[in-house]
Amino acid sequence: MPIVSYPAWFEADFGAAGTEPTGSRGTEVWVRLDGAWKHVHLHCSVHTPGVNPGS
């Protein structure tokens, strides 16, 4: 069962109010069922550099 973990950095666009850079951490779980890979779980959490463990 593969587990994939990654940081995601992006910028939210609020139009006239401006943009906000932010980041998160994602974890996905995949399983092979009937010969095909199926994505069975996704978890995302806010990432604050220097605050969250593993930063």
C-alpha positions in Angstrom: 0.0 0.0 0.0 1.8 3.1 -1.2 1.7 6.2 1.0 2.7 9.5 -0.6 3.5 12.6 1.5 4.3 16.0 0.0 4.4 19.8 0.7 2.2 21.9 -1.5 2.9 25.6 -1.9 0.4 27.9 -3.7 -1.0 31.4 -3.8 -4.7 32.0 -3.2 -6.1 34.8 -5.5 -8.8 36.9 -3.9 -9.2 39.3 -6.8 -9.3 42.9 -5.8 -8.4 42.0 -2.2 -5.1 40.6 -3.4 -3.3 37.3 -3.1 -2.1 35.2 -0.1 0.8 32.7 -0.3 0.2 29.6 1.7 1.2 26.0 2.1 0.0 22.7 3.2 1.1 19.1 3.7 -0.7 16.3 1.9 -0.7 12.6 2.5 -2.4 10.2 0.1 -3.0 6.4 0.4 -3.3 4.2 -2.6 -4.3 0.5 -3.0 -4.3 -1.8 -5.9 -7.7 -3.3 -6.4 -8.7 -5.6 -9.3 -5.5 -4.7 -11.1 -5.9 -0.9 -10.9 -4.6 1.7 -8.5 -7.3 3.4 -6.4 -6.9 6.5 -4.4 -8.5 5.7 -1.0 -7.5 8.5 1.4 -6.3 12.1 1.3 -5.4 14.3 4.3 -4.2 17.9 4.1 -3.0 20.1 6.9 -1.7 23.6 7.2 2.1 23.9 7.1 3.8 26.7 9.0 7.6 26.6 8.4 9.5 26.4 11.7 6.3 25.6 13.7 5.1 22.2 12.5 7.2 19.1 13.2 9.4 18.1 10.2 9.6 21.6 8.8 
